[in-house]
């Protein structure tokens, strides 16, 4: 299951989110032939103050409530979140996310739709900058190599939806 929805506050929040991400320390991910990510906060201690994430979480409630309606549930939680920025030559290997129901990718910067998330053995998805894709966390996915000089920035978060309303 994959749901793609435009984040209605994207144009309002984009510049501020990018400014807040720019303030984060530069931490790269690189593993031999598997991963190369220009900047991420994945390995920064979880108690680090992430202003961008606090700001994003304050503004995501309407989007999450819309998903609750779609899933016919009453409550949602976000378990964790992080950002990743991909420069030329960067990529992220096939992986999935355990310990949650759903994974979400917010395309904060997506200058070329060829940079979108790719799913293993799944049909192509249609996304654009400003979209949030929500998908079952067990699905294997990756960020294929960025072959352009343009930067891709995503905010990724894992979520759970609970208390089925039965409607």
ROGU-990441 format. One line per field, with one value per atom (N, C-alpha, C): residue number from 1; residue in three letters; atom name; x negated, y negated, z. Coordinates in steps of 0.001 Angstrom, whole numbers, plus 500000, padded with zeros to 6 digits. Layout:
% ROGU-990441
nr [NUM  ...]
rest [Ala  ...]
atom [CA  ...]
X [X  ...]
Y [Y  ...]
Z [Z  ...]
% end
This chain:
% ROGU-990441
nr [1  1  1  2  2  2  3  3  3  4  4  4  5  5  5  6  6  6  7  7  7  8  8  8  9  9  9  10  10  10  11  11  11  12  12  12  13  13  13  14  14  14  15  15  15  16  16  16  17  17  17  18  18  18  19  19  19  20  20  20  21  21  21  22  22  22  23  23  23  24  24  24  25  25  25  26  26  26  27  27  27  28  28  28  29  29  29  30  30  30  31  31  31  32  32  32  33  33  33  34  34  34  35  35  35  36  36  36  37  37  37  38  38  38  39  39  39  40  40  40  41  41  41  42  42  42  43  43  43  44  44  44  45  45  45  46  46  46  47  47  47  48  48  48  49  49  49  50  50  50  51  51  51  52  52  52  53  53  53  54  54  54  55  55  55  56  56  56  57  57  57  58  58  58  59  59  59  60  60  60  61  61  61  62  62  62  63  63  63  64  64  64  65  65  65  66  66  66  67  67  67  68  68  68  69  69  69  70  70  70  71  71  71  72  72  72  73  73  73  74  74  74  75  75  75  76  76  76  77  77  77  78  78  78  79  79  79  80  80  80  81  81  81  82  82  82  83  83  83  84  84  84  85  85  85  86  86  86  87  87  87  88  88  88  89  89  89  90  90  90  91  91  91  92  92  92  93  93  93  94  94  94  95  95  95  96  96  96  97  97  97  98  98  98  99  99  99  100  100  100  101  101  101  102  102  102  103  103  103  104  104  104  105  105  105  106  106  106  107  107  107  108  108  108  109  109  109  110  110  110  111  111  111  112  112  112  113  113  113  114  114  114  115  115  115  116  116  116  117  117  117  118  118  118  119  119  119  120  120  120  121  121  121  122  122  122  123  123  123  124  124  124  125  125  125  126  126  126  127  127  127  128  128  128  129  129  129  130  130  130  131  131  131  132  132  132  133  133  133  134  134  134  135  135  135  136  136  136  137  137  137  138  138  138  139  139  139  140  140  140  141  141  141  142  142  142  143  143  143  144  144  144  145  145  145  146  146  146  147  147  147  148  148  148  149  149  149  150  150  150  151  151  151  152  152  152  153  153  153  154  154  154  155  155  155  156  156  156  157  157  157  158  158  158  159  159  159  160  160  160  161  161  161  162  162  162  163  163  163  164  164  164  165  165  165  166  166  166  167  167  167]
rest [Unk  Unk  Unk  Unk  Unk  Unk  Unk  Unk  Unk  Unk  Unk  Unk  Unk  Unk  Unk  Unk  Unk  Unk  Unk  Unk  Unk  Unk  Unk  Unk  Unk  Unk  Unk  Unk  Unk  Unk  Unk  Unk  Unk  Unk  Unk  Unk  Unk  Unk  Unk  Unk  Unk  Unk  Unk  Unk  Unk  Unk  Unk  Unk  Unk  Unk  Unk  Unk  Unk  Unk  Unk  Unk  Unk  Unk  Unk  Unk  Unk  Unk  Unk  Unk  Unk  Unk  Unk  Unk  Unk  Unk  Unk  Unk  Unk  Unk  Unk  Unk  Unk  Unk  Unk  Unk  Unk  Unk  Unk  Unk  Unk  Unk  Unk  Unk  Unk  Unk  Unk  Unk  Unk  Unk  Unk  Unk  Unk  Unk  Unk  Unk  Unk  Unk  Unk  Unk  Unk  Unk  Unk  Unk  Unk  Unk  Unk  Unk  Unk  Unk  Unk  Unk  Unk  Unk  Unk  Unk  Unk  Unk  Unk  Unk  Unk  Unk  Unk  Unk  Unk  Unk  Unk  Unk  Unk  Unk  Unk  Unk  Unk  Unk  Unk  Unk  Unk  Unk  Unk  Unk  Unk  Unk  Unk  Unk  Unk  Unk  Unk  Unk  Unk  Unk  Unk  Unk  Unk  Unk  Unk  Unk  Unk  Unk  Unk  Unk  Unk  Unk  Unk  Unk  Unk  Unk  Unk  Unk  Unk  Unk  Unk  Unk  Unk  Unk  Unk  Unk  Unk  Unk  Unk  Unk  Unk  Unk  Unk  Unk  Unk  Unk  Unk  Unk  Unk  Unk  Unk  Unk  Unk  Unk  Unk  Unk  Unk  Unk  Unk  Unk  Unk  Unk  Unk  Unk  Unk  Unk  Unk  Unk  Unk  Unk  Unk  Unk  Unk  Unk  Unk  Unk  Unk  Unk  Unk  Unk  Unk  Unk  Unk  Unk  Unk  Unk  Unk  Unk  Unk  Unk  Unk  Unk  Unk  Unk  Unk  Unk  Unk  Unk  Unk  Unk  Unk  Unk  Unk  Unk  Unk  Unk  Unk  Unk  Unk  Unk  Unk  Unk  Unk  Unk  Unk  Unk  Unk  Unk  Unk  Unk  Unk  Unk  Unk  Unk  Unk  Unk  Unk  Unk  Unk  Unk  Unk  Unk  Unk  Unk  Unk  Unk  Unk  Unk  Unk  Unk  Unk  Unk  Unk  Unk  Unk  Unk  Unk  Unk  Unk  Unk  Unk  Unk  Unk  Unk  Unk  Unk  Unk  Unk  Unk  Unk  Unk  Unk  Unk  Unk  Unk  Unk  Unk  Unk  Unk  Unk  Unk  Unk  Unk  Unk  Unk  Unk  Unk  Unk  Unk  Unk  Unk  Unk  Unk  Unk  Unk  Unk  Unk  Unk  Unk  Unk  Unk  Unk  Unk  Unk  Unk  Unk  Unk  Unk  Unk  Unk  Unk  Unk  Unk  Unk  Unk  Unk  Unk  Unk  Unk  Unk  Unk  Unk  Unk  Unk  Unk  Unk  Unk  Unk  Unk  Unk  Unk  Unk  Unk  Unk  Unk  Unk  Unk  Unk  Unk  Unk  Unk  Unk  Unk  Unk  Unk  Unk  Unk  Unk  Unk  Unk  Unk  Unk  Unk  Unk  Unk  Unk  Unk  Unk  Unk  Unk  Unk  Unk  Unk  Unk  Unk  Unk  Unk  Unk  Unk  Unk  Unk  Unk  Unk  Unk  Unk  Unk  Unk  Unk  Unk  Unk  Unk  Unk  Unk  Unk  Unk  Unk  Unk  Unk  Unk  Unk  Unk  Unk  Unk  Unk  Unk  Unk  Unk  Unk  Unk  Unk  Unk  Unk  Unk  Unk  Unk  Unk  Unk  Unk  Unk  Unk  Unk  Unk  Unk  Unk  Unk  Unk  Unk  Unk  Unk  Unk  Unk  Unk  Unk  Unk  Unk  Unk  Unk  Unk  Unk  Unk  Unk  Unk  Unk  Unk  Unk  Unk  Unk  Unk  Unk  Unk  Unk  Unk  Unk  Unk  Unk  Unk  Unk  Unk  Unk  Unk  Unk  Unk  Unk  Unk  Unk  Unk  Unk  Unk  Unk  Unk  Unk  Unk  Unk  Unk  Unk  Unk  Unk]
atom [N  CA  C  N  CA  C  N  CA  C  N  CA  C  N  CA  C  N  CA  C  N  CA  C  N  CA  C  N  CA  C  N  CA  C  N  CA  C  N  CA  C  N  CA  C  N  CA  C  N  CA  C  N  CA  C  N  CA  C  N  CA  C  N  CA  C  N  CA  C  N  CA  C  N  CA  C  N  CA  C  N  CA  C  N  CA  C  N  CA  C  N  CA  C  N  CA  C  N  CA  C  N  CA  C  N  CA  C  N  CA  C  N  CA  C  N  CA  C  N  CA  C  N  CA  C  N  CA  C  N  CA  C  N  CA  C  N  CA  C  N  CA  C  N  CA  C  N  CA  C  N  CA  C  N  CA  C  N  CA  C  N  CA  C  N  CA  C  N  CA  C  N  CA  C  N  CA  C  N  CA  C  N  CA  C  N  CA  C  N  CA  C  N  CA  C  N  CA  C  N  CA  C  N  CA  C  N  CA  C  N  CA  C  N  CA  C  N  CA  C  N  CA  C  N  CA  C  N  CA  C  N  CA  C  N  CA  C  N  CA  C  N  CA  C  N  CA  C  N  CA  C  N  CA  C  N  CA  C  N  CA  C  N  CA  C  N  CA  C  N  CA  C  N  CA  C  N  CA  C  N  CA  C  N  CA  C  N  CA  C  N  CA  C  N  CA  C  N  CA  C  N  CA  C  N  CA  C  N  CA  C  N  CA  C  N  CA  C  N  CA  C  N  CA  C  N  CA  C  N  CA  C  N  CA  C  N  CA  C  N  CA  C  N  CA  C  N  CA  C  N  CA  C  N  CA  C  N  CA  C  N  CA  C  N  CA  C  N  CA  C  N  CA  C  N  CA  C  N  CA  C  N  CA  C  N  CA  C  N  CA  C  N  CA  C  N  CA  C  N  CA  C  N  CA  C  N  CA  C  N  CA  C  N  CA  C  N  CA  C  N  CA  C  N  CA  C  N  CA  C  N  CA  C  N  CA  C  N  CA  C  N  CA  C  N  CA  C  N  CA  C  N  CA  C  N  CA  C  N  CA  C  N  CA  C  N  CA  C  N  CA  C  N  CA  C  N  CA  C  N  CA  C  N  CA  C  N  CA  C  N  CA  C  N  CA  C  N  CA  C  N  CA  C  N  CA  C  N  CA  C  N  CA  C  N  CA  C  N  CA  C  N  CA  C  N  CA  C  N  CA  C  N  CA  C  N  CA  C  N  CA  C  N  CA  C  N  CA  C  N  CA  C  N  CA  C  N  CA  C  N  CA  C  N  CA  C  N  CA  C  N  CA  C  N  CA  C  N  CA  C  N  CA  C]
X [499164  500000  499113  499448  498741  499759  499655  500543  499672  499965  499234  500194  499831  500645  499734  500235  499516  499572  498429  498369  498782  499972  500572  499750  498919  498121  496716  496467  495126  494568  495291  494772  494534  495349  495236  494023  493675  492656  491291  491241  490028  488773  488773  487559  487112  488055  487706  487154  487757  487243  485826  485576  484221  483223  483620  482731  482404  483412  483187  482318  482500  481651  480216  480040  478684  477929  478641  478014  477552  478010  477620  476168  475466  474080  474005  472910  472710  472248  473109  472776  473099  472077  472252  472439  473118  473237  472524  471645  470984  470572  471048  470707  470301  469043  468497  469359  470028  470818  472310  472718  474147  474749  474193  474796  473797  474299  473546  474578  474601  475569  474791  474972  474197  474379  475639  475893  477147  477060  478189  477996  479082  478951  479280  479275  479598  478691  477403  476449  476211  476827  476687  477516  477018  477765  479222  480111  481552  481964  481169  481531  481041  480422  479958  481176  481087  482196  482303  483393  483656  484775  484380  485373  486237  485622  486384  487476  487168  488131  489257  488905  489936  490891  490337  491123  492001  491434  492186  493324  493039  494064  495220  494928  495995  496935  496452  497221  497771  497543  497941  499289  499855  501069  502215  502500  503603  503378  502151  501831  502065  501626  501773  503242  504013  505451  506152  505712  506258  505974  504769  504448  505290  505524  506395  507775  508307  509607  509538  508482  508327  508215  507489  507300  508440  509373  510501  510019  509101  508591  508711  508484  508688  507403  506302  505055  503862  502857  501611  500447  499307  498074  496941  495979  494748  493670  492977  491994  490613  490234  488927  488897  487949  487823  486387  486023  484680  484735  483665  483587  482413  482458  481347  481254  480022  479773  478837  479238  478503  477932  476614  475932  475590  474849  474469  473710  474154  473527  474043  474865  475386  476477  476609  477642  477848  478962  479265  479759  479108  479360  480779  481126  482413  482492  483601  483800  485296  485659  487013  486905  488041  488047  488827  488197  488864  489405  490307  490814  491875  492464  493532  494465  495623  496572  496247  495946  495781  494506  493958  492859  493389  492829  493291  492081  492149  491092  491715  491236  491668  490589  490963  490031  489930  489032  488828  488188  487212  486613  486572  487237  487222  487188  485991  485889  486116  486055  486243  486971  488101  488875  488135  487054  486247  485533  485492  484838  485776  486998  487984  487607  488263  488074  488501  487704  488006  488319  489332  489753  489394  488886  488483  489715  489682  490765  492133  492144  493412  493497  494714  494890  494423  494135  493659  494702  494249  495150  494958  495975  495903  495867  494745  494612  493950  494105  493453  493027  492231  491814  493049  492966  494074  494992  494818  495631  495059  495949  495556  496101  495211  495645  495636  496727  496883  497018  496216  496228  495943  496366  496113  494619  494236  492807  492014  492679  491950  491504  492000  491642  490185  489452  488079  488093  487276  487217  485792  485536  484209  484309  483216  483029  481926  482310  481290  480333  479251  478174  478665  478261  478548  477486  477911  476977  476963  477648  477688  476839  476692  476001  476957  478214  479237  479376  479743  479857  481284  481381  482660  482625  483706  483813  485140  485076  486282  486287  487484  487687  488444  487885  488446  488927  490093  490575  491393  491327  492077  493285  494401  495645  496481  497404  498395  499763  500763  502153  502911  503711  504320  505782  506465  507861  508784  508962  509839  511225  511785  513087  514239  514010  515061  516072  515838  516807  516541]
Y [501173  500000  498756  497829  496555  495450  494397  493237  492013  491279  490047  488877  487932  486736  485513  484444  483168  482624  482208  481565  480112  479775  478478  477279  477479  476374  476306  477092  477178  475802  475056  473763  472795  472880  472022  472379  473669  474153  474441  474640  475151  474364  473055  472271  472316  472244  472284  473658  474717  476063  476229  475760  475864  475040  473854  473045  473775  474395  475125  476364  477046  478196  477740  476583  476057  475840  475597  475372  476672  477799  479087  479390  480113  480481  481331  481219  482022  483412  484383  485774  486520  487192  487945  489408  490117  491570  492129  493079  493700  495113  496095  497493  498076  498303  498932  498634  499646  499451  499282  499279  499296  497907  497085  495790  494669  493552  492299  491198  490518  489468  488247  487129  485919  485422  485390  484876  485535  485979  486598  486431  486549  486550  487929  488947  490305  490770  490480  490965  489970  488810  487843  488357  488235  488754  488266  489165  488892  487727  487404  486292  484933  484909  483667  482815  481509  480616  480481  480953  480891  479871  478597  477535  477781  478229  478459  479491  480544  481615  481139  480377  479810  478924  478101  477212  478027  479045  479907  480608  481188  481905  480987  479739  478787  478539  478734  478406  479611  480804  482009  482568  482020  482598  482740  481715  481806  482948  483109  484190  485553  485700  486978  487278  486260  486466  486891  486364  486772  488265  488712  490136  490967  490448  491148  491372  490353  490509  491602  491598  492594  494007  494146  495451  495816  494887  495078  495391  494557  494725  493396  493442  492261  491593  492321  491779  492119  491276  491485  491077  491688  491299  491319  490453  490479  491010  492050  492696  492060  491644  491014  490324  489441  488732  488279  488036  487593  486990  486302  485772  486418  486352  486793  485856  485466  484651  485421  485506  486260  485299  485311  484553  485477  484968  485756  487017  488145  489430  490117  489445  490045  491061  492037  493068  493714  494420  495159  496538  497584  498970  499433  500618  501240  501482  501099  501284  501188  501539  501299  500793  500480  499910  500858  501327  502257  501512  502161  501628  500550  500434  499443  499952  499325  499718  499077  497764  497008  496182  496012  495079  493973  492794  491626  490867  490427  489625  488325  487216  485884  485340  485072  484559  483040  482602  481180  480516  481188  480758  481972  481867  482940  482296  481842  481099  481940  483260  484155  485394  485739  486880  488205  488233  489443  489739  488766  488935  489509  489830  490302  491663  492031  493333  494426  495481  496625  497815  498598  499753  501041  502012  503302  504069  504542  505355  504683  503379  502641  501726  501389  500471  499070  498298  496931  496079  495124  494191  492803  492009  490649  489690  488986  487994  486748  485660  484401  483721  482672  481922  481463  481584  481197  482345  483502  484672  485404  486105  487066  488409  489381  490742  491531  492226  493072  494501  495406  496785  497754  498992  500045  500150  500115  500022  501273  502375  503598  503588  502654  502616  502181  502943  502569  501422  500425  499231  498682  497754  497143  495770  495035  493803  494107  494241  494582  493415  493656  492671  491372  490266  488933  488622  488552  488306  486850  485983  484572  483737  482489  481552  480911  481316  480742  481575  480923  481595  482074  483251  483808  483764  483261  483252  483893  484846  485501  485451  485405  485657  486976  487923  489259  489446  490074  490355  491634  492359  493597  493322  493958  493651  494903  494777  495811  495151  495894  495448  496481  495999  496896  496552  497446  497259  497143  498263  498315  497851  496947  496370  497237  498189  499099  498491  497284  496623  496976]
Z [500000  500000  500000  499105  499033  498825  499609  499485  499251  498197  497897  498066  498909  499145  499127  498554  498589  500020  500547  501857  501635  502088  501772  502256  503263  503801  503188  502148  501569  501179  500367  499902  501057  502079  503251  504116  504183  505126  504508  503201  502555  502919  502704  502935  504385  505312  506732  507115  506603  506889  506354  505138  504575  505374  505840  506691  507990  508599  509847  509621  508509  508176  507939  507305  507077  508383  509474  510782  511448  510927  511509  511150  512019  511707  510438  509732  508524  508939  508698  508945  507664  507123  505882  506213  505329  505407  504191  504413  503267  503643  502882  503073  501742  501548  500338  499123  498551  497338  497621  498885  499193  499355  500208  500538  500358  499917  499937  500060  501197  501473  501943  501263  501538  502961  503448  504796  505356  506612  507301  508800  509541  511001  511582  510751  511184  512318  512263  513269  514410  514355  515447  516626  517870  519025  519030  519422  519376  520273  521293  522178  521657  520489  519868  519507  519738  519396  517877  517341  515903  515669  515555  515369  514144  513057  511823  512050  512832  513063  513983  515013  515890  515086  514212  513357  512402  511798  510890  511626  512795  513556  513947  514272  514622  513448  512251  511058  510306  510783  510059  510527  511582  512171  511169  510379  509407  508426  507991  507057  507720  508946  509636  509937  510253  510487  509196  508069  506779  506546  506918  506800  507765  508960  509919  509299  508650  507984  506930  506156  505095  505669  506785  507414  508367  508566  509479  510900  511370  512727  513470  514755  515588  516038  516090  516631  515741  515815  515093  515983  515737  516415  515394  515631  514851  515782  515354  516213  516112  514936  514763  513403  513235  511975  511761  510505  510156  508755  508378  507018  506296  504981  504142  502950  502630  501445  500531  499265  498260  497224  497077  496034  494875  493936  492757  493170  492645  492932  494179  494984  496223  495925  496841  496731  498093  498247  499471  499057  499560  499158  499514  499022  499345  500851  501445  502886  503195  504414  504908  506339  506945  508294  509200  510255  511166  512384  513088  514344  514204  513026  512831  511745  511616  510579  509234  509273  508038  508054  506869  506653  505747  505900  505165  504644  503399  502807  502325  502876  502454  501522  500292  499291  499423  500279  500523  499306  498698  497431  496509  495383  494394  493008  492594  491346  490093  490235  489100  489624  489032  489541  489375  488600  488502  489832  490732  492037  493097  492725  493707  494277  495343  495978  495005  494974  494119  495020  494654  495437  494704  495467  494911  494440  493197  492627  492698  492639  492693  491489  491112  489992  490371  489377  489534  490249  491048  491701  491100  491191  490676  491858  492027  493095  492530  493274  492922  494213  494072  495247  496020  497343  498202  498563  497930  498241  499443  500137  501169  500727  500626  500326  501628  501884  503063  502563  503115  502626  503763  503570  504560  504803  506056  506388  506012  505771  505395  503936  503119  501702  501517  500730  500422  499414  499706  498869  498885  497962  497913  497262  497417  496664  495668  494395  493406  493219  492551  492436  491801  492421  491899  490840  489600  488507  488065  488805  488417  489378  489066  489953  490950  490931  491798  493061  494151  495450  495687  496264  496730  498258  498876  500335  500727  501647  502154  503677  504223  505652  505714  506438  506544  507974  508133  509482  509469  510590  510757  511641  511300  512013  512236  513189  513475  513551  513114  513183  514002  514954  515936  516163  516850  517274  516072  515416  514250  514636  513875  514227  513794  512881  512466  511526  511067  510167  508730]
% end
